[in-house]
Amino acid sequence: MAEEKMRSRQESTESLESAQTSTTSTSEEFSDDDKDNNELDIDDFQIIKTVGTGTFGRVLLCRNKHSNIFGAMKILALADVIRLKQVEHVKNEKNILQEVRHPFIVNMLWSKKSNTCIYMLFEYVCGGELFSYLRNAGRFSPSTGIFYTAEIVCALEYLHLKNIVYRDLKPENLLLDMDGHLKITDFGFAKKLTDRTWTLCGTPEYLAPEIIQSKGHNKAVDWWALGILVYEMLAGYPPFYDDNPFGIYEKILSGKIDWPKHLDPVAKDLIKKLLVQDRTKRLGNMKSGADDIKRHRWFKGIDWHEVEDRKLTPPIVPKVSHPGDSSNFDDYPEVDWKSTKSIDESDLKLFADF
């Protein structure tokens, strides 16, 4: 039952239409101040294989021909970006990724555009998706859940201090590096906030009530999603589930949760405080922000400085033979992305500031 619920999860959507590319990007770092980083061209990379696909692009494992360091190249066809009305979305994603650098985020290292495609180079995170490990385990132990939740809290706190709301937290967007630490990927729905935003986007099971009700939402939606994630890690399936997205929305708005008997009561208390319908009373979104979550007794004994410094021992260490190992990702049919058609000069102007 749990596996069936997890396998059938829908993709992240905007306005109930999927228009996302999932970035599968590891911990071997490209140097930010590599003197040639800004001078690189797509021909400076050896393309090895596809490690992720989406509606209008794909992610390719690549290797820098000069440094021999592996990376994940996200390639988006300009014609498809325009056709799917994702121009502002893609520009917004790139601008946010240029601003963020964090140990628990898949960092963007380089970007460029041609008259056919947009290219974004990321760290290659070779351990695969947390979703795969959760599906294989059925559910995680409390200590495993605490480890991953703590790293996510640090990343979300960092983003929120920059007034960035992430809006797509789920196990599929959490990658494990070679050592077993988390990295958040896919910033396609992230947004810089000045006040509130109204776009209906995200994965149905993870949407906060205020998104569904189109009341306008802010950073509090990430803390709601964290509550869903903690529940899913410990139960093996999300708390609000239905075959139909609208059925899921009804259950979210009703707020009724079935609690597994095995669930740790302290974890249950944290989840309840994150899944509060009134966002002004939601843990993480009050006066003390993320500190309220960090002080919750589920994290008793956690040294948050050690979390930030990646000093805690990961509960799962991926099987990886070398930094460019792709065995933790699915195989995808390869396509000749170099044959992508050019777009008109007038359309190219849409990306003038990319």
C-alpha positions in Angstrom: 0.0 0.0 0.0 2.7 2.4 1.0 4.8 1.6 -2.1 1.7 2.0 -4.3 1.1 5.4 -2.9 4.7 6.5 -3.4 5.0 5.1 -7.0 1.8 6.9 -8.1 2.9 10.4 -7.0 2.3 13.0 -9.7 5.0 15.3 -10.9 5.3 18.9 -9.7 2.9 21.0 -11.5 2.1 24.6 -12.2 -1.7 25.3 -12.6 -2.1 21.6 -12.6 0.1 21.3 -15.8 3.5 19.6 -15.6 6.1 21.9 -17.0 9.2 20.9 -15.0 12.6 19.5 -15.7 14.0 17.6 -12.8 17.6 18.4 -12.2 19.7 15.4 -11.2 22.8 17.0 -10.2 27.8 15.6 -6.3 29.9 16.6 -3.9 33.1 16.9 -5.9 33.3 20.6 -6.2 33.9 22.7 -9.2 35.9 25.8 -8.1 33.7 28.9 -8.0 36.8 30.9 -8.9 38.1 28.6 -11.5 39.5 31.2 -13.8 37.9 29.7 -16.9 34.5 29.1 -15.5 32.9 32.2 -17.2 34.8 31.5 -20.4 33.6 27.9 -20.8 31.5 26.8 -23.8 29.4 23.7 -24.2 32.1 22.2 -26.3 34.4 22.3 -23.3 32.4 19.5 -21.8 32.3 15.8 -22.7 28.7 14.7 -22.5 28.4 11.2 -21.1 24.8 10.2 -20.6 21.3 11.4 -19.6 20.5 11.2 -15.9 17.2 13.0 -15.9 14.5 14.2 -18.2 11.6 16.7 -18.1 9.0 18.4 -20.3 11.3 20.7 -22.1 14.8 19.6 -21.3 17.1 17.0 -19.9 20.0 16.6 -17.5 23.2 15.1 -18.7 26.2 13.8 -16.8 29.2 15.5 -18.2 32.9 16.1 -17.6 34.9 19.3 -17.9 37.6 18.4 -20.6 40.1 20.7 -18.9 39.7 19.8 -15.2 38.2 16.3 -15.7 35.6 17.2 -13.0 32.2 15.7 -13.4 29.1 17.9 -13.6 25.3 17.8 -14.3 24.4 19.8 -17.4 20.8 20.9 -17.6 19.9 21.6 -21.2 16.6 23.4 -22.1 15.5 23.8 -25.7 14.6 27.5 -26.2 11.7 26.7 -28.6 10.1 24.4 -25.9 10.6 27.0 -23.1 8.8 29.6 -25.3 6.1 27.1 -26.4 5.3 26.2 -22.8 5.4 29.8 -21.6 8.3 29.2 -19.2 10.6 32.1 -20.2 10.2 34.1 -17.0 10.2 30.9 -15.0 13.6 29.8 -16.4 15.1 33.2 -16.1 13.9 33.4 -12.5 15.4 30.0 -11.7 18.8 31.0 -13.1 18.8 34.3 -11.2 18.0 32.5 -7.9 20.6 29.8 -8.5 23.2 32.5 -9.1 22.5 33.9 -5.7 22.6 30.7 -3.6 25.6 28.7 -2.3 25.0 26.2 0.5 26.3 22.8 1.4 22.8 21.3 1.3 21.9 22.8 -2.1 22.9 21.6 -5.6 24.9 24.6 -6.6 24.9 26.0 -10.1 28.4 26.6 -11.4 28.0 28.0 -14.9 25.3 29.0 -17.4 25.1 30.0 -21.0 22.7 30.2 -23.9 23.1 29.6 -27.6 20.5 30.2 -30.4 19.0 26.8 -29.7 19.4 26.0 -26.0 20.0 27.2 -22.4 22.8 25.4 -20.5 23.1 25.3 -16.7 25.9 23.4 -15.1 25.5 22.0 -11.6 27.5 19.9 -9.2 27.0 16.3 -10.0 25.4 14.6 -7.0 25.9 10.9 -7.7 24.1 9.2 -4.8 20.6 9.4 -6.4 17.3 10.5 -5.0 16.2 10.2 -1.4 12.9 9.0 -2.8 14.6 5.8 -4.1 16.1 5.0 -0.7 12.8 5.6 1.0 10.9 3.5 -1.4 13.4 0.6 -0.9 13.4 0.9 2.9 9.6 1.3 3.1 10.0 3.9 5.8 12.9 5.5 7.7 13.8 5.1 11.4 13.3 8.1 13.6 17.1 8.7 13.8 17.3 8.6 10.0 14.4 11.0 9.7 16.0 13.4 12.2 19.3 13.5 10.2 17.7 14.4 6.9 15.2 16.8 8.4 18.0 18.7 10.2 19.9 19.2 7.0 16.7 20.4 5.2 15.9 22.8 8.0 19.4 24.4 7.6 18.9 24.8 3.8 15.4 26.2 4.1 16.5 28.7 6.8 19.3 29.9 4.5 16.9 30.3 1.6 14.3 32.1 3.7 16.9 34.6 5.0 17.5 35.5 1.4 13.7 35.9 0.9 13.5 32.8 -1.3 10.6 30.4 -1.1 11.5 27.0 -2.5 8.0 25.5 -3.1 8.9 22.0 -4.3 10.1 20.1 -1.3 9.7 16.3 -1.7 11.9 13.2 -1.6 12.3 13.2 -5.4 14.1 16.6 -5.1 16.5 15.6 -2.4 19.7 14.0 -3.6 22.4 12.2 -1.7 26.1 13.0 -2.3 28.9 10.5 -2.2 29.1 10.7 1.6 25.3 10.5 2.2 24.6 14.2 2.9 21.5 15.8 1.4 21.4 18.3 -1.5 18.2 20.1 -2.5 17.8 20.2 -6.3 15.3 21.6 -8.9 14.7 25.3 -8.2 12.1 25.6 -11.0 9.4 26.8 -8.6 11.6 28.9 -6.3 10.8 32.5 -6.1 12.2 35.7 -4.5 9.4 37.1 -2.4 8.7 40.7 -1.5 5.3 39.9 0.1 3.2 37.1 -1.1 2.7 35.1 -4.4 -0.4 33.5 -5.9 0.8 30.9 -8.4 -0.7 27.4 -7.9 2.4 25.2 -8.2 4.1 22.3 -6.5 3.3 18.6 -6.0 -0.3 18.0 -5.0 0.5 15.9 -1.9 2.8 18.7 -0.6 0.7 21.8 -1.2 -0.1 24.0 1.7 -3.8 25.0 2.2 -3.2 28.6 1.4 -1.8 27.6 -2.1 -4.9 25.5 -2.8 -7.2 28.3 -1.6 -5.3 31.0 -3.7 -5.1 33.2 -0.6 -1.6 34.3 -1.5 1.3 32.4 0.1 4.8 33.0 1.5 7.7 31.1 3.0 5.4 29.3 5.4 4.5 26.9 2.6 8.0 25.3 2.8 7.4 24.5 6.5 4.1 22.9 5.7 5.9 20.8 3.1 8.5 19.9 5.7 5.7 18.5 7.9 4.5 16.4 4.9 8.0 15.2 4.3 8.7 14.2 7.9 5.4 12.2 7.9 6.3 10.5 4.6 9.8 9.6 5.7 8.5 8.0 9.0 5.3 6.4 7.6 6.4 5.5 4.1 3.6 7.5 2.4 2.3 11.1 2.6 -0.5 12.0 5.0 -3.0 13.3 2.3 -3.4 10.8 -0.5 -6.0 10.2 -3.3 -5.9 9.0 -6.9 -7.2 12.4 -8.0 -5.4 15.7 -7.3 -8.7 17.3 -6.3 -9.3 14.5 -3.8 -5.9 15.3 -2.3 -6.8 19.0 -2.1 -10.0 18.2 -0.2 -8.2 16.1 2.3 -5.5 18.8 2.8 -8.2 21.4 3.5 -10.1 19.1 5.9 -6.8 18.6 7.8 -7.7 15.1 9.0 -4.7 12.9 9.3 -4.5 9.1 10.0 -1.5 8.6 12.3 0.3 5.2 12.1 0.5 3.5 15.4 4.2 3.1 15.2 4.9 6.8 14.8 7.0 8.4 17.6 4.8 10.7 19.6 7.5 13.4 19.6 7.8 13.3 15.9 4.0 13.4 15.7 4.0 16.6 17.8 6.5 18.2 15.4 4.4 17.2 12.3 1.2 18.6 13.9 2.9 21.9 14.6 4.1 22.1 11.0 0.8 21.1 9.5 -1.2 23.9 11.0 -3.8 25.4 8.6 -3.3 28.9 9.9 0.1 29.8 8.6 0.6 32.6 11.3 0.6 29.8 13.9 2.7 27.3 11.9 6.0 26.3 13.4 8.9 28.0 11.4 6.7 30.9 10.4 6.5 32.7 13.7 8.6 35.3 15.4 11.6 33.0 16.0 11.5 31.5 12.6 13.4 28.3 12.0 14.8 28.4 15.6 11.4 27.3 16.8 11.8 24.1 14.8 15.5 23.6 15.8 14.4 23.8 19.5 11.7 21.2 19.1 12.4 18.2 21.4 12.5 15.8 18.4 15.9 17.3 17.7 17.1 16.9 21.3 20.8 16.3 21.4 21.4 17.7 17.9 24.3 20.1 17.6 23.1 22.5 14.8 26.7 23.7 14.2 27.7 20.2 13.5 24.7 19.8 11.1 25.8 22.9 9.2 29.4 21.7 9.0 28.3 18.3 7.7 29.9 16.6 10.7 26.9 14.3 11.6 27.3 10.7 10.3 24.9 10.0 7.5 22.6 7.0 8.0 22.9 5.9 4.4 26.1 6.0 2.3 25.3 5.5 -1.4 27.1 2.8 -3.3 29.4 4.8 -5.6 32.4 3.5 -7.4 33.8 6.9 -8.6 32.6 10.6 -8.8 31.1 10.1 -12.2 29.2 6.9 -11.3 25.6 7.1 -12.7 24.3 3.7 -11.4 22.1 5.4 -8.8 20.0 7.1 -11.6 17.6 5.5 -14.1 18.6 4.9 -17.7 17.0 7.2 -20.3 16.9 7.0 -24.1 19.5 9.3 -25.5 18.5 12.0 -28.1 20.5 14.1 -30.4 20.0 17.4 -28.5 22.6 19.1 -30.7 20.1 18.9 -33.6 17.7 21.2 -31.7 16.3 23.9 -34.1 17.4 27.5 -33.7 14.7 30.1 -32.8 14.0 33.4 -34.6 16.0 36.5 -33.8 12.8 38.1 -32.4 12.3 35.1 -30.0 16.0 35.1 -29.1 15.5 38.7 -27.7 13.3 37.2 -25.0 16.5 35.7 -23.5 18.7 38.8 -24.0 19.3 39.2 -20.3 20.0 35.5 -19.7 
